[in-house]
């Protein structure tokens, strides 16, 4: 109880305050993260955003929450929904547990979740894991999913309609084939984050930053040598905007200052353009690489991180597949590296396409323009723009 009070006081002290009652609109966006993607389709005046990361608090809603005598984050969100009276509540944050309990408290709106990352169904930290599905301990009306496996988990819950569209964000970006050249480049998709030395505890174990990023260090050194031998430009698509920040320094410590380039993340789509216009793409477990595969790019996957941090749960290439395949492996030994990279770079188009086609629907779909999303909004009579950004 003391900790909860302390957190509440910190929330009040450090968050931006909003005094006015939230406006009544047809669309309530749960969490500001990802809201800019929804605003490709919705007019701003038709939307309200509920901030859930303590960056902003509505004092009108807070007072209503206090008088309800059920003071909690979930109750605050529920009171916010009652004020707005939206037709839909939609989120891009599919791993927030609270979202899946809102319908039991405020049943009138339709609740819509959009998958925003590759998910492991065995991961207990993900709300839509197999255990949760079996217990039916969550509620949502519609789910836009990457693939059949995730869609089936949602459909197994009560009264949820799942629609397979692949990556919502990827689908927004227009066709690139005629806009930029296909560069003779191999791009490694970084997953680097600025974190403390101990940045997580999984399965009761402290996860050390050094161990977590050890496979990245090993992989980029192998890729640098591979690119030199095969006359390819080697690039790293970063997750941070600084050209000379900690992420750059991490890779520079492994690679030196030559035979590679760093591509900082300039905006929410810049890394997509860099990756989609590279001839070859490699990652450990990046969602962006899956999105590139859905567009027909040649991608090699090396989902080996959990071996370096000694945990059972962690992202696999796909839980339904073998640990090793033509363009993926869970090891970065010399033999496995050469096998996968040889297939990615040297297989002819017929063999590559026929191989990937066997797995693509189980990995990630691609639906340019998000037509199923637009159709559902029209069906639910949710106002949308006449013209969409791409």
C-alpha positions in Angstrom: 0.0 0.0 0.0 2.8 2.4 0.9 4.5 1.7 -2.4 1.3 2.4 -4.3 0.8 5.7 -2.5 4.5 6.7 -3.2 4.0 5.9 -6.9 0.8 7.9 -7.1 2.5 10.9 -5.5 5.4 10.7 -8.0 2.9 10.4 -10.8 1.2 13.6 -9.6 4.5 15.5 -9.1 6.2 14.7 -12.4 3.5 14.3 -15.0 2.0 17.1 -17.1 -1.4 18.1 -15.7 -4.5 18.5 -17.8 -7.5 20.3 -16.2 -10.3 20.0 -18.7 -12.7 17.1 -19.0 -11.7 14.9 -21.9 -13.8 15.6 -25.0 -16.3 13.2 -26.3 -15.0 11.7 -29.6 -15.6 8.5 -31.5 -12.0 7.2 -31.3 -9.9 6.8 -28.1 -6.3 5.8 -28.6 -4.8 3.8 -25.7 -1.2 5.0 -25.3 0.4 7.8 -27.3 3.0 5.3 -28.6 1.9 4.4 -32.1 -0.8 7.1 -32.3 0.9 8.8 -35.2 0.3 5.7 -37.3 -3.4 5.7 -36.5 -3.6 9.4 -37.5 -2.8 8.3 -41.0 -6.4 7.2 -41.1 -8.2 9.2 -38.4 -8.7 13.0 -38.2 -7.1 14.4 -35.1 -10.3 16.1 -34.1 -12.0 12.7 -34.0 -9.5 11.3 -31.5 -8.5 11.5 -27.9 -5.3 9.9 -26.5 -5.1 8.5 -23.0 -1.6 8.6 -21.8 -0.6 5.6 -19.7 3.2 6.2 -19.2 2.9 8.9 -16.5 3.7 11.6 -19.0 0.3 13.3 -18.6 -2.6 13.0 -16.2 -6.1 14.4 -16.5 -7.1 15.9 -13.1 -10.8 15.7 -13.9 -10.6 12.0 -14.5 -8.4 11.5 -11.5 -10.9 13.2 -9.2 -13.7 10.9 -10.6 -11.4 7.9 -9.9 -10.8 8.9 -6.3 -14.5 9.4 -5.7 -15.2 5.9 -7.1 -13.2 4.5 -4.1 -11.4 2.1 -6.6 -8.1 4.0 -7.0 -6.0 2.1 -9.5 -4.5 2.6 -12.9 -7.1 0.4 -14.5 -10.0 2.4 -12.8 -8.4 5.6 -14.0 -8.5 4.3 -17.6 -12.0 3.1 -17.1 -13.2 6.5 -15.9 -11.4 8.1 -18.9 -13.4 5.9 -21.3 -16.7 6.8 -19.6 -15.9 10.5 -20.0 -15.0 10.1 -23.7 -17.8 7.7 -24.7 -15.9 6.5 -27.7 -17.1 4.1 -30.4 -13.8 2.3 -30.4 -10.8 2.1 -28.1 -7.7 1.2 -30.1 -4.1 0.5 -29.2 -0.8 -0.3 -30.9 0.6 -1.6 -27.6 -0.5 -5.2 -27.8 1.7 -6.2 -24.8 -0.1 -4.0 -22.2 -2.1 -6.3 -19.9 -4.5 -3.6 -18.7 -5.9 -3.2 -22.2 -7.3 -6.7 -22.2 -9.3 -6.1 -19.0 -11.0 -2.9 -20.0 -14.0 -4.4 -21.7 -15.2 -6.0 -18.4 -15.2 -2.6 -16.8 -16.4 -0.4 -19.7 -18.2 -2.8 -22.2 -19.8 -0.3 -24.6 -16.9 0.5 -27.0 -15.4 -1.9 -29.4 -11.8 -2.7 -28.3 -9.2 -3.1 -31.1 -5.6 -4.2 -30.7 -3.0 -3.9 -33.4 0.1 -6.2 -33.1 3.2 -4.1 -33.2 6.1 -6.6 -32.9 7.0 -10.3 -33.4 5.7 -12.2 -30.4 6.7 -15.5 -28.8 3.6 -17.4 -27.7 5.6 -19.2 -25.0 6.7 -15.9 -23.4 4.9 -15.5 -20.1 5.3 -11.7 -20.1 3.2 -11.4 -23.3 -0.5 -11.1 -22.4 -1.6 -13.3 -25.2 0.5 -16.3 -24.3 -0.8 -19.8 -24.5 -1.6 -20.0 -20.8 -3.7 -16.8 -21.0 -5.5 -18.1 -24.0 -6.4 -21.4 -22.3 -7.7 -19.5 -19.2 -9.6 -17.0 -21.5 -8.5 -14.3 -19.1 -8.7 -11.4 -21.5 -11.2 -9.7 -23.7 -10.9 -7.8 -26.9 -13.3 -7.4 -29.9 -10.9 -7.2 -32.8 -7.2 -8.0 -33.3 -5.0 -7.2 -36.3 -2.3 -9.8 -36.4 1.0 -10.6 -38.1 0.2 -14.2 -38.9 -2.0 -17.3 -38.5 -0.4 -18.4 -35.2 -1.1 -15.1 -33.4 -4.5 -14.8 -35.0 -5.5 -18.2 -33.7 -4.5 -17.2 -30.1 -6.8 -14.2 -30.3 -9.6 -16.2 -31.9 -9.4 -18.7 -29.1 -10.5 -16.0 -26.7 -14.1 -15.2 -26.2 -15.8 -13.2 -28.9 -12.6 -11.9 -30.6 -12.4 -11.6 -34.4 -8.8 -11.7 -35.6 -7.7 -10.3 -38.9 -4.3 -11.2 -40.5 -2.7 -8.1 -42.0 1.0 -8.4 -41.2 2.6 -5.2 -39.9 0.3 -2.2 -39.7 3.3 0.1 -39.9 4.9 -1.7 -42.8 1.6 -1.6 -44.7 1.4 2.2 -44.4 4.6 2.7 -46.4 4.1 3.0 -50.1 5.8 0.9 -52.7 9.5 1.6 -52.8 10.6 -0.3 -55.9 10.5 2.8 -58.2 11.6 5.4 -55.6 15.1 4.3 -54.6 17.7 1.9 -56.1 18.3 -1.6 -54.7 21.7 -0.8 -53.1 24.5 -3.4 -53.3 24.5 -3.5 -49.5 24.0 -6.0 -46.7 22.3 -4.3 -43.7 22.3 -5.6 -40.2 19.2 -4.5 -38.2 20.4 -3.4 -34.8 18.3 -4.0 -31.7 20.6 -2.0 -29.4 19.1 0.0 -26.6 20.8 2.3 -24.0 20.4 0.3 -20.9 22.0 -0.1 -17.5 24.4 -2.9 -16.9 21.6 -5.0 -15.4 18.6 -4.1 -17.4 16.2 -6.9 -16.8 15.4 -9.9 -14.6 14.1 -12.9 -16.4 13.2 -16.3 -14.9 14.7 -15.1 -11.6 18.1 -14.3 -13.3 19.8 -10.9 -13.7 20.3 -10.2 -17.4 23.5 -8.4 -17.9 23.8 -5.9 -20.8 27.2 -7.3 -21.9 25.8 -10.9 -22.2 22.6 -9.7 -23.9 24.5 -7.9 -26.7 27.3 -10.4 -27.1 25.7 -12.2 -30.1 25.3 -8.8 -31.8 29.1 -8.2 -31.4 29.9 -11.6 -32.8 27.5 -11.3 -35.6 28.6 -7.9 -37.0 32.2 -9.1 -37.0 31.3 -12.1 -39.1 29.2 -10.0 -41.4 31.9 -7.4 -41.9 34.3 -10.1 -43.0 31.6 -11.7 -45.2 30.9 -8.4 -46.9 34.5 -7.7 -47.6 34.9 -11.1 -49.2 31.8 -10.7 -51.3 32.4 -7.1 -52.4 29.3 -5.8 -50.5 28.8 -2.6 -48.6 28.1 -3.4 -45.0 25.7 -1.2 -43.0 24.1 -1.2 -39.6 20.6 0.2 -39.3 20.5 1.8 -35.9 17.7 2.2 -33.3 19.0 5.6 -32.1 19.2 9.0 -33.8 22.7 9.9 -32.7 25.4 9.4 -35.4 28.2 9.1 -32.8 26.3 8.0 -29.7 26.5 4.8 -27.5 25.1 2.6 -30.2 27.6 3.7 -32.8 30.4 3.3 -30.2 29.3 -0.2 -29.3 29.6 -1.4 -32.9 32.8 0.6 -33.5 34.4 -1.2 -30.6 33.7 -4.5 -32.5 34.4 -3.3 -36.1 36.9 -0.5 -36.0 36.4 2.6 -38.0 36.4 1.2 -41.6 34.6 -1.2 -43.9 31.1 -0.4 -42.4 28.7 2.5 -42.2 26.2 3.4 -39.4 22.6 4.4 -40.4 21.0 6.3 -37.5 17.2 6.3 -37.1 16.2 9.7 -38.2 12.4 9.3 -37.9 9.9 6.5 -37.5 10.3 5.3 -41.2 13.9 6.1 -42.0 15.2 2.7 -41.1 12.5 1.0 -43.2 13.7 2.9 -46.3 17.3 2.0 -45.6 16.6 -1.7 -45.0 14.0 -2.1 -47.8 16.5 -0.7 -50.3 19.4 -3.0 -49.3 20.0 -6.1 -51.3 20.4 -8.3 -48.3 19.2 -8.0 -44.7 20.4 -9.8 -41.5 19.2 -9.7 -38.0 19.0 -11.7 -34.8 15.3 -11.3 -34.0 14.2 -7.8 -35.4 10.6 -7.2 -36.4 11.9 -4.9 -39.1 13.6 -7.8 -40.8 10.4 -9.8 -40.8 8.7 -6.8 -42.4 11.5 -6.8 -45.1 10.9 -10.5 -45.7 7.2 -9.9 -46.3 8.2 -7.5 -49.1 10.3 -10.0 -50.8 13.7 -9.0 -49.5 16.4 -11.6 -48.9 16.8 -11.9 -45.1 18.9 -14.1 -42.8 17.7 -14.7 -39.3 19.9 -15.7 -36.3 17.7 -15.9 -33.2 20.3 -17.0 -30.8 20.2 -14.4 -28.0 18.6 -16.5 -25.3 21.6 -18.9 -25.4 23.8 -16.0 -24.3 21.6 -14.9 -21.4 20.8 -18.5 -20.3 17.0 -18.4 -20.3 14.4 -20.8 -21.7 11.9 -18.3 -23.0 12.9 -15.8 -25.7 12.2 -15.0 -29.2 12.6 -17.9 -31.7 12.4 -17.6 -35.4 9.0 -19.2 -35.1 8.0 -21.6 -32.4 6.3 -23.9 -34.9 9.4 -24.3 -37.0 12.6 -26.3 -36.6 15.4 -24.4 -34.9 17.4 -24.4 -38.1 16.2 -23.9 -41.7 17.3 -22.6 -45.0 17.5 -18.9 -44.1 17.5 -19.1 -40.3 19.4 -20.8 -37.4 19.6 -20.5 -33.7 23.4 -20.7 -33.7 26.2 -18.4 -35.1 28.9 -21.0 -35.4 31.0 -20.7 -38.5 29.3 -23.6 -40.2 25.7 -22.3 -39.5 26.7 -18.7 -40.4 28.1 -19.8 -43.8 25.1 -22.1 -44.5 22.5 -19.4 -44.0 24.4 -16.6 -45.6 25.3 -18.7 -48.6 21.5 -19.4 -49.1 20.5 -15.8 -48.6 23.1 -14.4 -51.1 23.7 -17.2 -53.6 20.5 -19.1 -54.1 18.7 -18.2 -57.4 15.4 -16.3 -57.4 13.3 -19.4 -58.1 14.7 -21.4 -55.2 14.7 -18.4 -52.8 11.1 -17.4 -53.6 9.7 -21.0 -53.5 11.5 -21.6 -50.2 10.2 -18.4 -48.5 6.7 -18.9 -49.9 6.5 -22.1 -47.8 6.8 -20.2 -44.6 5.8 -16.6 -45.3 2.1 -16.9 -44.3 3.2 -18.5 -40.9 5.6 -15.6 -40.3 4.2 -12.3 -41.4 1.7 -11.2 -44.0 1.8 -8.0 -46.1 -1.3 -5.9 -46.9 -0.4 -2.6 -48.6 -2.7 0.1 -47.4 -4.2 -1.8 -44.5 -7.4 -2.4 -46.5 -8.9 -4.8 -43.9 -8.4 -2.1 -41.2 -10.2 0.5 -43.4 -13.0 -1.9 -44.2 -13.6 -2.6 -40.5 -13.6 1.1 -39.6 -16.3 1.6 -42.2 -18.3 -1.4 -40.9 -18.2 0.0 -37.4 -19.1 3.5 -38.7 -15.9 5.0 -37.4 -15.0 8.3 -39.2 -11.9 8.0 -41.3 -10.1 10.4 -43.7 -11.1 10.6 -47.3 -7.4 10.4 -48.3 -4.7 8.4 -46.5 -1.0 9.2 -46.1 1.5 6.7 -47.7 
